Amino acid sequence: MTNALALRGIRKTFDGFLALADAHFELRWGEVHALLGENGAGKSSLMNIAAGLYKPEAGELLVDDNPVRLQGPRDAARQRIGMVHQHFKLVQPFTVAENILLSLPESEFESEALTSHRQRLAAVEARVCAQAEALGFAIDPKARIDRLSIAEQQRVEILKVLLAGARILILDEPTAVLTDQEAARLLETVRALARDGAAVALVTHKMADVKAYADRVTVMRGGRTVATVDPAETSVTELVRLTVGPGVDAGKAQPDRAAHAPGVPLLVIRDLRGTQSRGRSALDGVNLTVHAGEIYGIAGVGGNGQSELAAALMGLPGTTEGEIRLQTLDLRNLPPARRDALRMAVIPADRYRLALAGNLSVAENFGIGQVRGGRYGGWAWLRRRRLDADARQAVAAFDVQGVRSPAQKAALLSGGNAQKLVIAREFSKQPRLVLAHSPSRGLDVRASAEVHTRLRAARDTGAAVLLISEDLDEVLQLADRIGVMAGGRIVAEFEPPADRQAIGQAMTHHD
């Protein structure tokens, strides 16, 4: 079988850090080839080289067994290579169709004699509708990106790559924010694309996806290729061992939740309502209560108000009506400094846009919430030694990999390690209330387990934890109670042990 894409002997460094060392990957036409590895193993770096975003310092890249040198993503697109990134490349104020139009070459419309911007935009809108229907996606081509949920934005990225004509598809954690049903539908579509002759590289941390949909799997660790195996003939235990190395049992199931009774109601939301553009209701009377010492999990299909609920709890700008109370205090109008004083921890779904400043250092990102409190001096004068010492201690305690110095830019961290830095900062408050929105999105097995351990520890010390996740497995594993969100409100609640099918029914069938 012909290789659609091959990377051989790839070496890449960033600011002196060796990210890839003699890495290899081969993708055949007609196959789905999974790429496994811990966060920081080099998976995304290797695929970014294949997509033309990075240039290798050594090694070669071949397309159709012919050596090529990619000068950028446009060159990759000409080779019919398209990548759906874990962190999206979308222009927030533009519509879905406008974003896709930006990615298409001028020559795309020559045969149709479409010369005006309006004509081309209308043509793209029609293509979006057709492709979305084929994939089973509900996407409005005229919707603005900044009005869409994280899950909906990911679907736009998938549509963008397919409509650009890619036949070599690189999907970086494509099911991380999809429900079981959406993920299965997407991966069946991916399998169908491969059967039709496309080549698909699937970067994922979900062993079940690898076992069910991949023809081969390559494992990376520490910037090197460890092995390429047949997932049908390799156990999950062995895949985990290859991923994390000998002596680490990251696949071990978490212990059962300790029996405990929840305490007093801490977070109370009553009749919370809000609207988006064009009058569509995003929050339509949300009612829920989270007690001290409890993890309340919200499950649901993306785009049903989860992002708007999280934004309201974070105090982001937006029009809402109703109550959000932390015991007797109304949270809706409290400034960030007051929220910090109340020990409210926030882990947002979009860690780079809402939780970190990439151009600031690791230490500055860690300490930014405490500058106003005086621990590190003030805005005019920072106590750098104390800040650096605390950041080093947090980096070690939370196992943030890839940090060579507290002065290192946060933007250089991998997705999983950036998430660990956010959690280290937020949990340093010893929080009373934790909002965790898709906290394990895109994380590997071990990193996910560490995040879950931290959330349980917060619960066990008396915090109220609100977990919003489109990964139903995560909700089932962590939550003491489960609320299903659909149509902008909580439509059903479940006590453990919850019935997965009943939850799925509530997610997709509601009044």
DAJO-V726223 format. One record per backbone hydrogen bond with DSSP energy under -1.0 kcal/mol. CO is the residue of the C=O (numbers start at 0). NH is the residue of the N-H. E is the energy in kcal/mol with one decimal. If there is no record, write none. Layout:
CO	NH	E
CO	NH	E
This chain:
1	28	-2.0
3	63	-1.6
4	26	-3.3
5	61	-2.9
6	24	-2.4
7	59	-2.2
9	22	-2.2
10	56	-2.9
11	18	-1.9
11	19	-2.1
13	16	-2.4
16	13	-2.6
19	11	-1.9
22	9	-2.4
24	6	-3.1
26	3	-2.2
26	4	-2.1
27	30	-1.2
30	199	-2.5
31	214	-3.2
31	215	-1.3
32	201	-2.4
33	217	-2.8
34	203	-1.5
35	219	-2.7
37	40	-2.2
40	222	-2.0
41	45	-2.5
42	46	-2.3
43	47	-2.5
44	48	-1.4
45	49	-1.6
46	50	-1.6
47	52	-2.3
47	53	-1.2
48	51	-1.2
57	10	-1.7
59	7	-2.5
60	67	-2.7
61	5	-2.3
62	65	-1.6
65	62	-2.5
71	75	-1.7
72	76	-2.7
73	77	-2.0
74	78	-1.3
75	80	-2.6
76	79	-1.9
79	166	-2.2
79	167	-2.7
81	169	-2.7
83	171	-2.6
90	93	-1.3
91	145	-2.1
93	144	-2.8
94	98	-2.1
95	99	-2.0
96	100	-2.7
97	101	-1.8
100	103	-1.1
104	107	-1.5
105	108	-1.6
108	113	-1.7
109	112	-1.2
115	119	-2.2
116	120	-2.7
117	121	-2.2
118	122	-2.1
119	123	-2.4
120	124	-2.5
121	125	-1.9
122	126	-2.0
123	127	-2.9
124	128	-2.1
125	129	-2.1
126	130	-2.9
127	131	-2.9
128	132	-2.1
129	133	-1.9
130	134	-1.7
131	135	-1.0
131	136	-2.8
139	142	-2.0
140	96	-2.6
142	95	-1.8
143	146	-1.6
144	147	-2.0
148	152	-2.3
149	153	-1.9
150	154	-1.6
151	155	-1.8
152	156	-1.9
153	157	-1.9
154	158	-2.5
155	159	-2.6
156	160	-1.9
157	161	-2.1
158	162	-2.8
159	163	-1.1
160	165	-1.6
161	164	-1.5
166	198	-2.7
167	81	-2.6
168	200	-3.3
169	83	-3.0
170	202	-2.8
172	175	-1.2
174	177	-1.4
178	182	-3.2
179	183	-2.5
180	184	-2.1
181	185	-2.7
182	186	-2.9
183	187	-2.1
184	188	-1.9
185	189	-2.4
186	190	-2.4
187	191	-2.3
188	192	-2.4
189	193	-2.1
190	194	-2.5
191	195	-1.6
192	197	-2.4
193	196	-1.9
197	29	-1.7
198	168	-2.8
199	32	-3.1
200	170	-3.1
201	34	-2.5
202	172	-3.2
205	209	-1.7
206	210	-2.8
207	211	-2.2
208	212	-2.4
209	213	-1.7
215	33	-2.7
216	228	-2.7
217	35	-2.9
218	225	-3.3
218	226	-1.2
220	223	-1.3
222	20	-2.6
223	220	-2.5
226	218	-3.0
228	216	-2.3
229	232	-1.4
234	238	-2.2
235	239	-2.7
236	240	-2.1
237	241	-2.5
238	242	-2.0
239	243	-2.6
240	244	-2.0
244	247	-1.1
247	249	-1.0
248	251	-1.2
263	291	-2.8
265	326	-2.8
266	289	-2.7
267	324	-2.9
268	287	-2.0
269	322	-2.5
271	284	-1.8
271	285	-2.0
272	320	-2.6
273	281	-1.4
273	282	-1.4
275	278	-1.1
276	279	-1.4
279	275	-2.5
282	273	-2.0
285	271	-1.9
287	268	-2.9
289	265	-2.3
289	266	-2.1
291	262	-3.5
293	464	-2.8
294	479	-2.9
294	480	-1.5
295	466	-2.7
296	482	-3.1
297	468	-2.1
298	484	-3.0
303	487	-1.5
304	308	-2.4
305	309	-2.4
306	310	-2.4
307	311	-2.2
308	312	-2.1
309	313	-2.0
310	315	-2.4
320	272	-3.1
322	269	-1.7
323	330	-3.2
324	267	-2.6
325	328	-2.0
328	325	-2.5
330	333	-1.3
334	338	-1.9
335	339	-2.4
336	340	-1.9
337	341	-1.3
338	343	-1.3
339	342	-1.9
342	431	-2.6
342	432	-1.5
344	434	-2.7
346	436	-3.0
348	350	-1.1
349	353	-2.4
350	354	-1.4
350	355	-1.3
356	359	-1.8
357	410	-2.0
359	409	-2.5
360	364	-2.4
361	365	-2.0
362	366	-2.5
363	367	-1.2
366	369	-1.8
370	373	-1.4
373	376	-1.5
375	382	-1.7
380	377	-2.8
381	383	-1.5
382	386	-2.3
383	387	-3.1
384	388	-2.4
385	389	-2.6
386	390	-2.3
387	391	-2.6
388	392	-2.2
389	393	-2.4
390	394	-2.8
391	395	-2.1
392	396	-2.5
393	397	-2.5
394	399	-2.4
404	407	-1.9
405	362	-2.6
407	361	-2.2
408	411	-1.4
409	412	-1.8
413	417	-2.6
414	418	-1.9
415	419	-1.8
416	420	-1.8
417	421	-2.0
418	422	-2.4
419	423	-2.6
420	424	-2.2
421	425	-2.7
422	426	-2.8
425	428	-1.0
426	429	-1.6
431	463	-2.9
432	344	-3.0
433	465	-3.2
434	346	-3.2
435	467	-2.8
437	440	-1.5
439	442	-2.3
443	447	-2.7
444	448	-2.1
445	449	-2.0
446	450	-2.2
447	451	-2.5
448	452	-2.1
449	453	-2.0
450	454	-2.1
451	455	-2.5
452	456	-2.4
453	457	-2.2
454	458	-2.2
455	459	-2.9
456	460	-1.2
457	462	-2.5
458	461	-1.7
463	433	-2.8
464	295	-3.0
465	435	-2.6
466	297	-3.5
467	437	-3.6
470	474	-1.8
471	475	-2.8
472	476	-2.1
473	477	-1.8
474	478	-2.6
480	296	-3.0
481	493	-2.8
482	298	-2.3
483	490	-2.8
485	488	-1.0
487	283	-3.1
488	485	-2.4
491	483	-2.9
493	481	-2.5
498	502	-2.2
499	503	-2.5
500	504	-2.4
501	505	-2.2
502	506	-2.1
503	507	-1.5
504	508	-2.5
